[in-house]
Every structure is written in C-alpha cells, then in structure tokens.
Amino acid sequence: MRYFTLFTALSAALGATAQEADSIYLGAQYMNESYYSFENGEIQNVNNLNWDLAFDLSPYGAAVRFNRKTDLLFVYPGSSADWNTLDTTGHSSWDQFNNGYSSWSEGALNAAANIADPVDLGWGTYNSITHITEGSRIFVVKLDDDSYRKLFIEELASGVYTFKYAMIDGTNELTETITKSDYAGKNFIHYSLLNEAVVDREPASADWDIVFTNYVLELAPGYFSGVTGVLANSTFRDVYFSESNNVPVADANYTANPFNSEIDIVGYNWKTFNNITYTYDLVDSLCYFFKDENNAVWKLVFTGFAGSSTGKIVFTKEQVAFAGLAELPEQKMNLYPQPANTEVLIQLPGQQIRTVAFYALSGELITVHSNTENNQQAIVPVNHLNSGVYIIQITTETGDIVNHKLVINH
C-alpha cells in the first residue's frame, strides 16, 4: 500500500501554510516561564521563582530537579546518619550539582550519584528486591532569602516520595509526602521549601510542546550563569527537534538533518549579546524544526529578543508537514525491488524527486539521499543500512511529501 502525508492533500486544496508571528513574555528578569503548544499557542505563563524542588511523576522516574535560578545546593560529604548532628562548617567547598539539560530526568539531586554504581540514583539507592529507592545523601540548600535548610529524601516507594527538611540546627523539621498518582498526566510536581507547600504549576504534559524559560548552566568550570531559551517536552513525549544552520531560512528543509530527543536542541544560542548596542542580535540563517507524535512538523524562526527588561521573545512558526497518512493510488509510485538488498529504484510519475530520507519506525532520521538530477526517479543505495523495516520519505520539487514503507533484507 502507498502512503503520503496529508500535507499533499491540504497543499493542493488550500495552498502552503502561512507563517504565523507570535511572541511570549517572561517578564522582568525572566521571572516567569511560558509553556507553549505549536498548534494552540501559549498554554500557561507561570512564576518560575516560587519553587525549590521538582519531583518526577513518570511511572519509573526518580528525578529530583532543583531551582538553581533562586537557590544553591550543597551535598553533605558525610553519612546520612548524621542528620541530627549535621555540621555545615566549610560547606562552601562541598560539591554542588546542577540540573542536566539533555533530558528532564537529569535532576541536580541525581547528579550526585556515583556513575560506577548502577543503583545509585544520587539522592538515594535503588533496592532491586523491594523496588524502593532509599535515601542515601543529605543536601544543604541555600534559599532565595539567604536562609539555609538541610534536606533528606527518605524514600520513593510505590509511587510515593517521602522527604524531610529542617533548619540547620534541627528546628522546624517537617516531613512531607508526594504521591505521583495525585498529579496524573503531568511531568513534575514542584515544592517550595521556603513556603512549606506543594506548587502545582505545570500544565498537563499532553498540552505543551516547549517551554520558554530562564535556566542555569555551568558555562565554564565553576562558572554558573542564567541563560534564556527553549526546552522541549521530549523526555515525556515522543517529540523531536532538529536544527538548520548556515542555510538561508527560506531554503531550510526539515529532511536535511536528524531529529533529536534532547531537550535543549533549541536552547539559548539563537541570539548573541551585542556589546556595542547593548541589545541582542539574532543568529543569521538559523531555524529549528519540531516534529510531534503524529509526524506533524513545524518550523520555528526567532525574530526578536528584548532581554531582561520584559523577557519578550518574538518568533514565527509555520507548519511544513501535516499529521496522518492517506492512501496514494498504486500507479502514482513505483518502488523496486521490495524487499531491497543493495539499492532501490523509486519512480514518482509526474513529480520530480528532490530528496529521499530514510527513517526508523521510531521516527529517527537515519540518512538522506539528494537526487542531484532532480527527475522523476531516483536510484538509492541501501547496502550500508541494516536489514529491517524503514519509512522512506520523498520530498518533491514542489514541497510535497510522500511516504512509503521499505523492507531491507541483506
């Protein structure tokens, strides 16, 4: 059976999708963050300063992220048995860890783990017999008001986090529990140590694609700085980003580069600070492509950034491929042989073939073949690809997208 994306039908009926200009505001000093959907626009704009800890709500997740934007996190070098006698002398020299930004699962409290120990999750140790993660490290937190707390995640058992915290001298000790199932459909639930309260601040995971936010990176050894950019919801959803650089934005093609599930593919490097004008310049010939679970693809181009006065980010978005597959009559496309061994002949009568991309069934781009003769057929070598089932995606000179399943059997 032959397939093509709905982009073909919709383009014929309606013409190409127009670019849509949009903007979001993070507020002065980037105090907020904006959860955004390419289809529906801004979903939620929330305070990014009113939490200290974020607990992973996924079924098997145990990440605990930390708000480095407001706080400092120190790892106590002694035993967790020292809770009642904790001595913070010299704490400024203790190890400090930051959240990772390849995946949302890279929490700062997890980064304390000994990577040589597969059951060490940073804040605790996983017991493969009881399936309980038992607390193993004490943390000291310097909060936004310059006060300190000691913190111990006691356990994660049957989807329930139990943790305690207190003033350094042991006064005002509180024990809290967070039950994952109470917040079904969300990525994280947040907690404020300063306000001693749960902060339910995220929209449902299914409702947003990216978050515009200010976050802290270690830009050089020991040098941490806030950066403003975009992080993707790809740890918890089957969504991907790719980057097109050094190609005029109008000519950028989403089949030219692989899609990636790392959350910081967009990140913050789409702008640079101009030391002469004291404003931000946008990087030329740079855009991004976002692909959702249904293979709809959006093109994202940044057009303005106001900086810390308002935190305004201006951009355009354009849907360049649509979700869903529809049947293409057999006579419209020829593919031989099937299964293929060393090469495959692709014919698309009446349409000139520009590129042929090979995707794994997971959606990962494997390779792209450019049809330099740009005619109605292409002979593509496949001897370098592993045996298996692929989706080949053909882009025509008019921008139409044609998909077909191909079996390779060496």
HURA-V941460 format. One record per residue. N is the residue number from 0. RES is the residue in one letter. SS is DSSP state (H for helix, E for strand, L for the rest). OMEGA is omega in whole degrees, 0 to 359 (* if undefined). Layout:
BEGIN
n->N res->RES ss->SS omega->OMEGA
n->N res->RES ss->SS omega->OMEGA
END
This chain:
BEGIN
n->0 res->M ss->L omega->181
n->1 res->R ss->E omega->181
n->2 res->Y ss->E omega->167
n->3 res->F ss->E omega->183
n->4 res->T ss->E omega->180
n->5 res->L ss->H omega->176
n->6 res->F ss->H omega->182
n->7 res->T ss->H omega->182
n->8 res->A ss->H omega->183
n->9 res->L ss->H omega->179
n->10 res->S ss->H omega->180
n->11 res->A ss->H omega->184
n->12 res->A ss->H omega->190
n->13 res->L ss->H omega->187
n->14 res->G ss->L omega->183
n->15 res->A ss->L omega->178
n->16 res->T ss->L omega->182
n->17 res->A ss->L omega->172
n->18 res->Q ss->L omega->177
n->19 res->E ss->E omega->178
n->20 res->A ss->E omega->179
n->21 res->D ss->E omega->177
n->22 res->S ss->E omega->174
n->23 res->I ss->E omega->179
n->24 res->Y ss->E omega->175
n->25 res->L ss->L omega->178
n->26 res->G ss->L omega->180
n->27 res->A ss->H omega->181
n->28 res->Q ss->H omega->175
n->29 res->Y ss->H omega->185
n->30 res->M ss->L omega->180
n->31 res->N ss->E omega->167
n->32 res->E ss->E omega->188
n->33 res->S ss->E omega->174
n->34 res->Y ss->E omega->194
n->35 res->Y ss->E omega->174
n->36 res->S ss->E omega->179
n->37 res->F ss->L omega->181
n->38 res->E ss->L omega->190
n->39 res->N ss->L omega->179
n->40 res->G ss->E omega->182
n->41 res->E ss->E omega->181
n->42 res->I ss->E omega->184
n->43 res->Q ss->E omega->177
n->44 res->N ss->E omega->191
n->45 res->V ss->E omega->177
n->46 res->N ss->E omega->180
n->47 res->N ss->L omega->183
n->48 res->L ss->L omega->189
n->49 res->N ss->L omega->179
n->50 res->W ss->L omega->178
n->51 res->D ss->L omega->183
n->52 res->L ss->E omega->175
n->53 res->A ss->E omega->185
n->54 res->F ss->E omega->180
n->55 res->D ss->E omega->182
n->56 res->L ss->L omega->181
n->57 res->S ss->L omega->188
n->58 res->P ss->L omega->183
n->59 res->Y ss->L omega->183
n->60 res->G ss->L omega->177
n->61 res->A ss->L omega->181
n->62 res->A ss->L omega->171
n->63 res->V ss->E omega->180
n->64 res->R ss->E omega->190
n->65 res->F ss->E omega->184
n->66 res->N ss->L omega->180
n->67 res->R ss->L omega->179
n->68 res->K ss->L omega->183
n->69 res->T ss->L omega->192
n->70 res->D ss->L omega->171
n->71 res->L ss->E omega->183
n->72 res->L ss->E omega->178
n->73 res->F ss->E omega->179
n->74 res->V ss->E omega->180
n->75 res->Y ss->L omega->185
n->76 res->P ss->L omega->181
n->77 res->G ss->L omega->183
n->78 res->S ss->L omega->176
n->79 res->S ss->H omega->177
n->80 res->A ss->H omega->182
n->81 res->D ss->H omega->185
n->82 res->W ss->H omega->186
n->83 res->N ss->H omega->184
n->84 res->T ss->H omega->186
n->85 res->L ss->L omega->178
n->86 res->D ss->L omega->183
n->87 res->T ss->L omega->177
n->88 res->T ss->L omega->179
n->89 res->G ss->L omega->185
n->90 res->H ss->H omega->181
n->91 res->S ss->H omega->178
n->92 res->S ss->H omega->179
n->93 res->W ss->L omega->178
n->94 res->D ss->L omega->173
n->95 res->Q ss->L omega->181
n->96 res->F ss->L omega->182
n->97 res->N ss->L omega->172
n->98 res->N ss->L omega->171
n->99 res->G ss->L omega->184
n->100 res->Y ss->L omega->164
n->101 res->S ss->L omega->182
n->102 res->S ss->L omega->176
n->103 res->W ss->L omega->181
n->104 res->S ss->L omega->181
n->105 res->E ss->L omega->181
n->106 res->G ss->L omega->180
n->107 res->A ss->L omega->180
n->108 res->L ss->L omega->176
n->109 res->N ss->L omega->184
n->110 res->A ss->L omega->178
n->111 res->A ss->L omega->185
n->112 res->A ss->L omega->169
n->113 res->N ss->L omega->188
n->114 res->I ss->L omega->178
n->115 res->A ss->L omega->182
n->116 res->D ss->L omega->186
n->117 res->P ss->L omega->180
n->118 res->V ss->L omega->177
n->119 res->D ss->E omega->181
n->120 res->L ss->L omega->177
n->121 res->G ss->L omega->179
n->122 res->W ss->L omega->184
n->123 res->G ss->E omega->181
n->124 res->T ss->E omega->181
n->125 res->Y ss->E omega->177
n->126 res->N ss->E omega->186
n->127 res->S ss->L omega->178
n->128 res->I ss->L omega->181
n->129 res->T ss->L omega->185
n->130 res->H ss->L omega->176
n->131 res->I ss->E omega->171
n->132 res->T ss->E omega->186
n->133 res->E ss->E omega->182
n->134 res->G ss->E omega->183
n->135 res->S ss->L omega->183
n->136 res->R ss->L omega->173
n->137 res->I ss->E omega->177
n->138 res->F ss->E omega->172
n->139 res->V ss->E omega->185
n->140 res->V ss->E omega->170
n->141 res->K ss->E omega->186
n->142 res->L ss->L omega->185
n->143 res->D ss->L omega->180
n->144 res->D ss->L omega->179
n->145 res->D ss->L omega->173
n->146 res->S ss->L omega->184
n->147 res->Y ss->E omega->172
n->148 res->R ss->E omega->167
n->149 res->K ss->E omega->190
n->150 res->L ss->E omega->177
n->151 res->F ss->E omega->173
n->152 res->I ss->E omega->188
n->153 res->E ss->E omega->180
n->154 res->E ss->E omega->166
n->155 res->L ss->E omega->184
n->156 res->A ss->E omega->178
n->157 res->S ss->L omega->177
n->158 res->G ss->L omega->181
n->159 res->V ss->E omega->171
n->160 res->Y ss->E omega->171
n->161 res->T ss->E omega->180
n->162 res->F ss->E omega->178
n->163 res->K ss->E omega->177
n->164 res->Y ss->E omega->184
n->165 res->A ss->E omega->168
n->166 res->M ss->L omega->184
n->167 res->I ss->L omega->181
n->168 res->D ss->L omega->176
n->169 res->G ss->L omega->180
n->170 res->T ss->L omega->177
n->171 res->N ss->L omega->178
n->172 res->E ss->L omega->179
n->173 res->L ss->E omega->173
n->174 res->T ss->E omega->183
n->175 res->E ss->E omega->172
n->176 res->T ss->E omega->174
n->177 res->I ss->E omega->181
n->178 res->T ss->E omega->184
n->179 res->K ss->H omega->186
n->180 res->S ss->H omega->178
n->181 res->D ss->H omega->185
n->182 res->Y ss->H omega->184
n->183 res->A ss->L omega->177
n->184 res->G ss->L omega->179
n->185 res->K ss->L omega->180
n->186 res->N ss->L omega->184
n->187 res->F ss->E omega->164
n->188 res->I ss->E omega->187
n->189 res->H ss->E omega->181
n->190 res->Y ss->E omega->177
n->191 res->S ss->E omega->175
n->192 res->L ss->L omega->181
n->193 res->L ss->L omega->182
n->194 res->N ss->L omega->177
n->195 res->E ss->L omega->186
n->196 res->A ss->E omega->170
n->197 res->V ss->E omega->177
n->198 res->V ss->E omega->181
n->199 res->D ss->L omega->194
n->200 res->R ss->L omega->183
n->201 res->E ss->L omega->170
n->202 res->P ss->L omega->176
n->203 res->A ss->L omega->184
n->204 res->S ss->H omega->183
n->205 res->A ss->H omega->187
n->206 res->D ss->H omega->185
n->207 res->W ss->L omega->181
n->208 res->D ss->L omega->183
n->209 res->I ss->E omega->173
n->210 res->V ss->E omega->172
n->211 res->F ss->E omega->188
n->212 res->T ss->E omega->171
n->213 res->N ss->E omega->183
n->214 res->Y ss->E omega->188
n->215 res->V ss->E omega->177
n->216 res->L ss->E omega->171
n->217 res->E ss->E omega->187
n->218 res->L ss->E omega->174
n->219 res->A ss->E omega->182
n->220 res->P ss->L omega->179
n->221 res->G ss->L omega->181
n->222 res->Y ss->E omega->181
n->223 res->F ss->E omega->180
n->224 res->S ss->E omega->174
n->225 res->G ss->E omega->175
n->226 res->V ss->E omega->181
n->227 res->T ss->E omega->183
n->228 res->G ss->E omega->188
n->229 res->V ss->E omega->174
n->230 res->L ss->E omega->185
n->231 res->A ss->E omega->181
n->232 res->N ss->L omega->193
n->233 res->S ss->L omega->176
n->234 res->T ss->L omega->187
n->235 res->F ss->L omega->177
n->236 res->R ss->L omega->182
n->237 res->D ss->L omega->180
n->238 res->V ss->L omega->189
n->239 res->Y ss->E omega->173
n->240 res->F ss->E omega->167
n->241 res->S ss->E omega->182
n->242 res->E ss->E omega->172
n->243 res->S ss->E omega->185
n->244 res->N ss->E omega->179
n->245 res->N ss->L omega->174
n->246 res->V ss->L omega->177
n->247 res->P ss->L omega->186
n->248 res->V ss->H omega->181
n->249 res->A ss->H omega->183
n->250 res->D ss->H omega->184
n->251 res->A ss->L omega->182
n->252 res->N ss->L omega->185
n->253 res->Y ss->L omega->177
n->254 res->T ss->L omega->187
n->255 res->A ss->L omega->184
n->256 res->N ss->L omega->182
n->257 res->P ss->L omega->172
n->258 res->F ss->L omega->187
n->259 res->N ss->E omega->182
n->260 res->S ss->L omega->178
n->261 res->E ss->L omega->189
n->262 res->I ss->L omega->185
n->263 res->D ss->L omega->177
n->264 res->I ss->L omega->176
n->265 res->V ss->L omega->176
n->266 res->G ss->E omega->188
n->267 res->Y ss->L omega->189
n->268 res->N ss->L omega->177
n->269 res->W ss->L omega->180
n->270 res->K ss->E omega->175
n->271 res->T ss->E omega->179
n->272 res->F ss->E omega->180
n->273 res->N ss->E omega->184
n->274 res->N ss->L omega->177
n->275 res->I ss->L omega->182
n->276 res->T ss->L omega->184
n->277 res->Y ss->L omega->173
n->278 res->T ss->E omega->181
n->279 res->Y ss->E omega->174
n->280 res->D ss->E omega->177
n->281 res->L ss->E omega->180
n->282 res->V ss->L omega->181
n->283 res->D ss->L omega->173
n->284 res->S ss->L omega->180
n->285 res->L ss->E omega->173
n->286 res->C ss->E omega->184
n->287 res->Y ss->E omega->175
n->288 res->F ss->E omega->180
n->289 res->F ss->E omega->178
n->290 res->K ss->E omega->182
n->291 res->D ss->L omega->184
n->292 res->E ss->L omega->183
n->293 res->N ss->L omega->179
n->294 res->N ss->L omega->168
n->295 res->A ss->L omega->184
n->296 res->V ss->E omega->178
n->297 res->W ss->E omega->177
n->298 res->K ss->E omega->183
n->299 res->L ss->E omega->180
n->300 res->V ss->E omega->178
n->301 res->F ss->E omega->182
n->302 res->T ss->E omega->179
n->303 res->G ss->E omega->177
n->304 res->F ss->E omega->187
n->305 res->A ss->L omega->182
n->306 res->G ss->L omega->191
n->307 res->S ss->L omega->181
n->308 res->S ss->L omega->180
n->309 res->T ss->L omega->184
n->310 res->G ss->L omega->182
n->311 res->K ss->E omega->176
n->312 res->I ss->E omega->183
n->313 res->V ss->E omega->184
n->314 res->F ss->E omega->170
n->315 res->T ss->E omega->175
n->316 res->K ss->E omega->182
n->317 res->E ss->E omega->177
n->318 res->Q ss->E omega->185
n->319 res->V ss->E omega->172
n->320 res->A ss->E omega->188
n->321 res->F ss->L omega->183
n->322 res->A ss->L omega->173
n->323 res->G ss->L omega->179
n->324 res->L ss->E omega->177
n->325 res->A ss->E omega->186
n->326 res->E ss->E omega->175
n->327 res->L ss->E omega->182
n->328 res->P ss->L omega->184
n->329 res->E ss->H omega->186
n->330 res->Q ss->H omega->182
n->331 res->K ss->H omega->185
n->332 res->M ss->L omega->176
n->333 res->N ss->E omega->179
n->334 res->L ss->E omega->185
n->335 res->Y ss->E omega->353
n->336 res->P ss->L omega->178
n->337 res->Q ss->L omega->6
n->338 res->P ss->L omega->177
n->339 res->A ss->E omega->180
n->340 res->N ss->L omega->182
n->341 res->T ss->L omega->178
n->342 res->E ss->E omega->180
n->343 res->V ss->E omega->177
n->344 res->L ss->E omega->180
n->345 res->I ss->E omega->178
n->346 res->Q ss->E omega->179
n->347 res->L ss->L omega->185
n->348 res->P ss->L omega->176
n->349 res->G ss->L omega->180
n->350 res->Q ss->L omega->180
n->351 res->Q ss->L omega->182
n->352 res->I ss->E omega->179
n->353 res->R ss->E omega->179
n->354 res->T ss->E omega->174
n->355 res->V ss->E omega->180
n->356 res->A ss->E omega->179
n->357 res->F ss->E omega->179
n->358 res->Y ss->E omega->167
n->359 res->A ss->E omega->181
n->360 res->L ss->L omega->177
n->361 res->S ss->L omega->184
n->362 res->G ss->L omega->180
n->363 res->E ss->L omega->177
n->364 res->L ss->E omega->182
n->365 res->I ss->E omega->181
n->366 res->T ss->E omega->178
n->367 res->V ss->E omega->177
n->368 res->H ss->E omega->177
n->369 res->S ss->E omega->180
n->370 res->N ss->L omega->189
n->371 res->T ss->L omega->179
n->372 res->E ss->L omega->175
n->373 res->N ss->L omega->177
n->374 res->N ss->L omega->187
n->375 res->Q ss->L omega->174
n->376 res->Q ss->E omega->179
n->377 res->A ss->E omega->174
n->378 res->I ss->E omega->189
n->379 res->V ss->E omega->176
n->380 res->P ss->E omega->180
n->381 res->V ss->L omega->183
n->382 res->N ss->L omega->180
n->383 res->H ss->L omega->181
n->384 res->L ss->L omega->178
n->385 res->N ss->L omega->174
n->386 res->S ss->L omega->180
n->387 res->G ss->E omega->182
n->388 res->V ss->E omega->181
n->389 res->Y ss->E omega->166
n->390 res->I ss->E omega->175
n->391 res->I ss->E omega->183
n->392 res->Q ss->E omega->184
n->393 res->I ss->E omega->175
n->394 res->T ss->E omega->180
n->395 res->T ss->E omega->182
n->396 res->E ss->L omega->178
n->397 res->T ss->L omega->180
n->398 res->G ss->L omega->177
n->399 res->D ss->L omega->181
n->400 res->I ss->E omega->178
n->401 res->V ss->E omega->180
n->402 res->N ss->E omega->177
n->403 res->H ss->E omega->177
n->404 res->K ss->E omega->180
n->405 res->L ss->E omega->175
n->406 res->V ss->E omega->175
n->407 res->I ss->E omega->183
n->408 res->N ss->L omega->181
n->409 res->H ss->L omega->*
END
